[in-house]
Amino acid sequence: MKALRTVSQRNLAATAAALVAVTVLSGCGGWRSSAPTEDRAGLDFDVAGWKTDFSRHSAPLSQFHSGGPPRDGIAPIDHPKPISITQARGDGFDAREPVIVVRVGNAVRAYPEEILVWHEIVNDVLSGLPIAVTYCPLCNSGVAYDRRAAGRTLTFGTTGNLRNSDLVMWDRQTESWWQQIGGEAVVGQLTGTKLRAVDAQVLSWADFKRRYPNGDVLSIDTGFDRPYGDNPYVEYETAREPPIFFKGRSDPRLPAKERVVAVTVDKSTVVFPFSALRRNPVANGNVGGEPVVVLYRRGVRSALDAQAITQSRDVGTAGAFGRRLHGRTLRFELRGGNFVDRETGSTWDLTGRAVAGPLRREQLRPVFHDEQFWFALAAFLPKAKVFGSR
């Protein structure tokens, strides 16, 4: 396994093979698809072993492509072991490494990307709610979903296939295929069913500990032997080559691998580029008729840059929140390095909590957002608006 330590985008196909080599593969049953023969001709993925009803799909089957590993060749975590922040000291998490923080009621759990980059899916239960925490390294998209759909609780795995370079998941109950971005079933019995997103935000490990001292974290004791802390996609984010496995046309409004915050309200999505947020870390806007604010701060490393995540460059992170509070619409600005609202002069942190001033301890309502590469967001949501553009 330690041989998988120097992978660039130029040999990312070899990375897929190496990932398979260090993964316990799942067994396959007989294929019983009812798809017509002509629908299977020329497909760029293996249908062997699937019980999926390929005759039902909301996207052309020609859009799905093998990423190299077979089904669950990148193994999901089905038996996560959360531990306290105090216990996690021995797991060696770096202060600036990225963690996906999921909140359900008063329960908060961090999922380090150094683990997710090797597994992509964690089937978990948080405060009694069955959730799937998902991460697609090729798109840098991390989203948490409620696993309840169509009257049952689903468990998810990786199909080994991609669409627009994004992870295609499968559920073990119906063997339907699901798009990681958007959380919609796109092939099989449950086609058209959508998962409900659960509140999540990318923070640094240090910020998570400071903001949620009573929270817990996914342990590196996953039941798998992986070099956690190493990045199997070395230089993927910084390589000049186009995104691998992406078959579509890149939207020229932004560079393909520009990091963006995609904020969605109802059916409207507005994209806030990281390049703009680095210049102005506060963006007051409106999405779907709702006043929102996006707050950005440096201090979070990329999980897709250097071989060791602790050596990766600082890319920062963001949060998106509604600006209405107690019947008043707030407007935010950066003042002395702090996020401050103009109406009361209160100071806020990156999680939308007031930490000083008249509104101290108030919490802004989180708005669904996902940090990802532009090419992937634009492929699935070509009508998304870029904040600040006409």
C-alpha positions in Angstrom: 0.0 0.0 0.0 2.8 2.4 0.8 3.7 2.3 -2.9 0.7 4.4 -3.6 2.3 7.7 -2.6 3.3 9.6 -5.7 0.4 9.9 -8.1 -0.1 12.8 -10.5 -3.1 13.5 -12.8 -1.1 12.1 -15.7 -1.3 8.6 -14.2 -4.6 8.9 -12.4 -5.9 5.8 -14.2 -3.1 3.9 -12.4 -4.4 5.4 -9.2 -7.8 3.7 -9.8 -6.0 0.3 -10.2 -4.0 0.9 -7.1 -7.1 1.8 -5.1 -8.6 -1.5 -6.1 -5.4 -3.3 -5.0 -5.7 -2.0 -1.5 -9.5 -2.5 -1.2 -11.5 -5.5 -0.1 -13.8 -6.1 -3.1 -17.5 -7.0 -2.6 -19.0 -10.1 -4.2 -21.3 -9.8 -7.2 -24.6 -11.6 -7.9 -26.1 -12.5 -11.2 -27.2 -9.8 -13.6 -30.9 -9.6 -14.1 -31.4 -6.3 -15.9 -34.5 -5.9 -18.1 -32.6 -3.4 -20.3 -33.2 -3.9 -24.1 -30.1 -5.2 -25.9 -29.7 -2.0 -27.9 -29.5 0.0 -24.7 -26.4 -2.0 -23.6 -24.5 -1.8 -26.8 -21.4 0.3 -26.6 -21.7 1.1 -22.9 -18.5 2.3 -21.2 -19.2 0.3 -17.9 -19.6 -3.3 -16.9 -23.1 -4.5 -16.4 -22.0 -7.9 -15.1 -23.3 -8.7 -11.6 -25.9 -6.0 -11.4 -29.6 -6.6 -10.6 -30.3 -3.0 -11.6 -33.2 -2.3 -13.9 -31.2 -0.5 -16.6 -34.4 0.1 -18.6 -35.3 2.9 -16.2 -33.0 5.9 -16.2 -33.3 9.7 -16.3 -29.8 10.2 -17.9 -28.5 8.5 -21.1 -26.6 5.4 -20.2 -23.9 6.6 -22.6 -23.0 9.3 -20.0 -21.8 6.8 -17.5 -18.1 5.7 -17.6 -16.0 3.3 -15.7 -13.5 5.0 -13.3 -11.4 1.8 -13.0 -12.5 0.2 -9.8 -15.4 -2.3 -9.8 -18.5 -2.0 -7.6 -17.3 -1.1 -4.0 -13.7 -1.3 -5.3 -13.5 1.9 -3.3 -15.0 0.5 -0.1 -17.6 2.6 1.8 -17.4 2.7 5.6 -20.4 0.8 7.0 -19.3 0.5 10.6 -17.9 4.0 11.5 -16.4 4.4 15.0 -16.9 8.0 16.2 -14.6 9.1 19.0 -14.4 12.2 21.2 -12.1 15.1 20.4 -9.9 14.1 23.3 -9.6 10.5 22.1 -8.8 11.8 18.6 -5.5 13.2 19.7 -3.8 9.9 18.9 -5.2 9.9 15.3 -2.9 12.7 14.3 -5.2 15.1 12.6 -3.5 18.3 11.5 -4.9 21.6 12.7 -5.6 22.9 9.2 -6.8 19.7 7.5 -10.3 19.7 6.1 -13.2 18.0 7.9 -16.8 17.8 6.7 -18.9 18.8 9.8 -22.4 17.4 9.9 -25.0 18.7 12.3 -28.3 16.9 13.3 -30.0 18.7 16.1 -27.5 19.2 18.9 -25.3 16.4 17.6 -22.2 17.3 15.6 -19.7 15.0 14.0 -16.6 15.7 11.9 -15.6 13.5 8.9 -11.9 14.1 8.0 -11.3 14.2 4.2 -8.1 12.3 4.7 -10.4 9.3 5.4 -13.1 10.1 2.9 -10.6 10.5 0.0 -10.0 6.7 0.4 -13.7 5.6 1.0 -16.0 8.3 -0.5 -19.0 7.1 1.5 -19.7 6.7 5.2 -23.1 5.1 6.1 -23.7 6.4 9.6 -26.3 7.3 12.2 -26.2 10.7 13.9 -28.7 11.5 16.7 -30.9 8.7 15.5 -30.9 9.9 11.8 -29.4 7.5 9.2 -27.1 9.6 7.0 -24.6 9.0 4.2 -21.6 11.3 4.2 -20.3 11.4 0.6 -17.2 12.9 -0.9 -16.1 12.7 -4.6 -12.4 13.6 -4.9 -12.5 14.1 -8.6 -15.1 16.9 -8.1 -14.1 17.9 -4.6 -17.8 17.6 -3.7 -18.8 16.7 -0.1 -22.5 16.3 0.7 -24.4 14.6 3.6 -27.7 13.0 2.9 -30.6 11.5 4.9 -30.5 7.8 3.9 -34.3 7.4 4.2 -36.1 7.3 0.8 -39.0 5.6 -0.8 -40.3 4.3 2.5 -37.0 2.5 3.5 -33.6 3.2 4.9 -30.9 2.7 2.3 -27.2 1.9 2.5 -24.9 3.1 -0.2 -21.8 2.0 -2.0 -19.7 3.0 -4.9 -20.6 1.7 -8.4 -17.1 2.3 -9.7 -18.6 4.5 -12.4 -18.7 8.2 -13.0 -20.9 10.7 -14.7 -19.4 14.1 -15.5 -16.5 12.8 -13.5 -18.7 12.6 -10.4 -19.2 9.6 -8.1 -22.2 7.4 -9.0 -23.4 5.6 -5.9 -25.7 2.6 -5.6 -28.1 1.5 -2.8 -28.0 -2.1 -1.7 -31.7 -2.4 -1.2 -32.8 -1.8 -4.9 -29.4 -1.5 -6.7 -30.5 1.8 -8.1 -27.7 4.2 -9.1 -27.5 7.7 -7.5 -25.6 10.8 -8.5 -23.5 12.1 -5.7 -24.0 15.7 -6.7 -27.7 16.4 -6.3 -28.5 13.1 -4.5 -30.9 11.8 -7.2 -31.5 8.3 -8.3 -30.6 8.3 -12.1 -30.8 4.6 -13.0 -32.9 1.7 -11.7 -36.1 1.2 -9.7 -35.9 4.4 -7.7 -35.1 6.7 -10.7 -36.3 10.2 -10.0 -36.2 9.8 -6.2 -34.1 12.5 -4.4 -32.3 12.3 -1.1 -32.7 15.1 1.4 -29.5 16.9 2.1 -28.4 17.3 5.7 -26.7 20.4 7.1 -22.9 20.2 6.5 -19.9 22.5 6.3 -16.2 22.1 5.6 -14.1 23.4 8.5 -10.5 23.0 9.6 -9.9 20.5 12.3 -8.9 23.3 14.6 -12.0 25.4 13.9 -14.2 22.3 14.5 -12.7 21.6 17.9 -13.0 25.3 18.9 -16.6 25.7 17.7 -17.9 22.2 18.8 -15.9 21.1 21.8 -18.5 18.5 22.6 -18.6 17.1 19.1 -17.0 13.8 18.0 -15.1 12.7 15.0 -14.8 9.7 12.7 -11.9 7.6 13.8 -9.1 6.3 11.5 -10.0 2.9 13.0 -12.2 2.1 10.1 -11.6 -1.6 9.8 -9.5 -1.0 6.6 -5.7 -0.6 6.3 -5.1 2.6 4.4 -2.4 5.3 4.6 -4.7 7.9 6.0 -3.1 11.4 5.7 -1.7 10.5 2.3 -3.4 11.9 -0.8 -3.9 9.2 -3.6 -4.6 12.0 -6.1 -1.3 13.9 -5.9 -1.4 17.3 -7.7 -4.9 16.6 -9.1 -6.1 20.0 -8.1 -3.1 21.9 -9.4 -2.3 20.0 -12.6 -2.9 21.9 -15.8 -4.5 19.0 -17.6 -8.4 18.9 -17.9 -10.2 17.0 -15.2 -9.7 13.3 -15.9 -12.8 11.2 -16.8 -14.7 14.4 -17.7 -16.3 13.9 -21.1 -18.3 17.1 -21.3 -17.4 20.7 -22.4 -16.1 23.0 -19.7 -18.1 26.1 -19.0 -15.7 29.0 -19.9 -17.1 31.4 -17.3 -14.6 30.0 -14.8 -11.5 27.8 -14.9 -12.5 24.1 -14.8 -11.0 23.4 -11.4 -11.8 26.7 -9.8 -13.2 26.0 -6.3 -16.6 27.4 -5.9 -19.3 27.6 -3.2 -22.6 26.5 -4.8 -25.5 27.9 -2.8 -29.0 26.5 -3.5 -32.4 27.8 -2.4 -35.4 26.0 -3.8 -34.4 25.4 -7.4 -32.0 28.4 -7.8 -28.3 28.1 -7.5 -25.7 30.9 -7.3 -22.0 30.1 -7.5 -19.4 32.1 -5.4 -15.9 31.5 -6.8 -13.1 31.1 -4.3 -10.9 33.5 -6.3 -13.4 36.3 -5.7 -13.9 35.3 -2.0 -10.1 35.5 -1.4 -10.3 39.1 -2.5 -13.5 39.9 -0.6 -14.2 37.2 2.1 -17.8 38.5 2.6 -20.5 38.2 -0.1 -24.0 39.5 0.5 -26.4 38.3 -2.1 -29.8 36.8 -2.9 -30.5 33.2 -4.0 -34.0 32.1 -4.9 -35.4 35.3 -3.4 -33.7 34.8 -0.1 -31.0 37.2 1.3 -27.9 35.1 2.0 -24.3 35.8 3.0 -21.2 33.7 2.1 -18.3 33.9 4.6 -14.8 32.8 3.6 -11.7 32.3 5.6 -8.3 30.9 4.9 -6.8 28.2 7.1 -8.0 25.0 5.5 -5.7 22.8 3.4 -6.6 21.0 0.1 -6.9 17.2 0.4 -6.0 16.9 -3.3 -2.7 18.7 -3.6 0.5 17.4 -2.1 1.3 13.8 -1.3 0.9 14.5 2.4 -2.2 16.5 3.2 -0.3 18.2 6.0 2.0 19.7 3.2 -0.9 20.8 0.9 -1.6 24.4 0.1 -4.1 26.5 2.0 -7.3 26.9 -0.1 -9.6 28.1 2.7 -13.3 27.3 3.2 -16.7 29.0 3.4 -20.1 28.9 4.9 -23.5 30.1 3.6 -26.3 31.5 5.7 -29.6 33.3 5.5 -29.3 37.0 6.4 -32.7 37.3 8.0 -32.8 37.3 11.8 -35.8 38.2 14.0 -37.5 40.0 11.2 -34.5 42.0 10.2 -32.2 41.5 7.2 -28.5 41.9 8.1 -25.7 43.0 5.9 -22.2 41.8 6.6 -18.7 43.1 6.0 -15.1 42.4 7.0 -13.9 44.7 9.7 -10.5 44.4 11.3 -10.3 40.8 10.1 -13.7 39.9 11.6 -17.1 39.2 10.1 -19.4 42.0 11.4 -23.0 43.0 10.6 -23.6 46.6 9.9 -26.9 46.8 11.7 -25.7 45.9 15.2 -21.9 45.7 15.0 -22.0 42.1 16.3 -19.1 39.8 15.4 -19.7 36.4 13.8 -17.7 33.3 13.1 -17.4 31.1 10.1 -20.2 28.9 11.3 -22.7 31.8 11.4 -22.7 32.2 15.2 -22.5 35.6 16.8 -19.5 35.6 19.2 -19.6 39.2 20.4 -21.9 42.2 20.4 -25.6 42.7 20.9 -26.5 39.5 19.0 -24.0 37.3 20.9 -24.9 33.6 20.8 -27.4 34.1 18.0 -27.1 31.6 15.1 -27.8 32.4 11.4 -29.8 29.7 9.6 -27.4 27.5 7.4 -28.3 27.5 3.7 -27.5 24.4 1.6 -24.2 24.8 -0.1 -21.5 22.5 -1.5 -17.8 23.3 -2.2 -16.7 21.8 -5.4 -14.8 22.3 -8.7 -16.6 24.5 -11.2 -16.5 22.0 -14.1 -18.7 19.5 -12.1 -21.2 22.0 -10.8 -21.6 23.6 -14.3 -22.1 20.2 -15.9 -25.1 19.3 -13.7 -26.4 22.9 -13.3 -25.6 24.7 -16.5 -28.0 27.5 -15.6 -26.4 28.3 -12.3 -25.5 32.0 -12.0 -22.0 33.2 -11.0 -22.2 35.8 -8.3 -21.2 39.3 -9.5 -21.6 38.5 -13.2 -24.4 39.7 -15.5 
